[in-house]
Amino acid sequence: MNKHLVFVCLLSVAGCAAMRASQARDAHIAQATQAHTYQHACNEVWGSARTMLFAQDFQVKSADAAAGLTLETEWKAAKDGASERYLFQGAAPTPTSCRVTATKATKTAKGDTQMERDWHMEWNLIKQVDTVAANQIESDAEKAGDSAR
């Protein structure tokens, strides 16, 4: 009986360590993603952002020239009568660099809308546009995860 209890306790400790590692890894990726500046001009990043949105079945609204570095999608039906859309905003700190923020809006079937920054979508864009930076962020995240165990 005691052997089983010890085994269950060991599994719990190992599970907690794995969860801490995963949380530390995700936290590092989220922080690095939100602070990321592409070493590419925004027009280079923008094409990839549009392509990524189209690949996920989002339709990008036509933007006027005044909108500049803004991409907004139409509402897309999601589960349970809900719908979602994205707003991507870019800023060019220099002519050869770009920062991107992705905001996800979710509307419930009742019509309530919630907006939040979507670092997962930003992370997917980094992985497509800036593979060197993505590899470095992943490597650093693995180290943060290992330290959290």
Buried (B, 14 or more C-beta within 10 A) or exposed (E): EEEEEEEEEEEEEEEEEEEBBEEBBBBBBBBBBBEBBBEBBBEEBBEBBBEBBEEEEBEBBEEEEEEEBBBBBEBBEBEEEBBBBBBBBBEBEEEEBBBBBBBBBBBEEEEEEEEEBBBBBBBBBBBBBBEEBBEEBBEBBBEBBEEBE
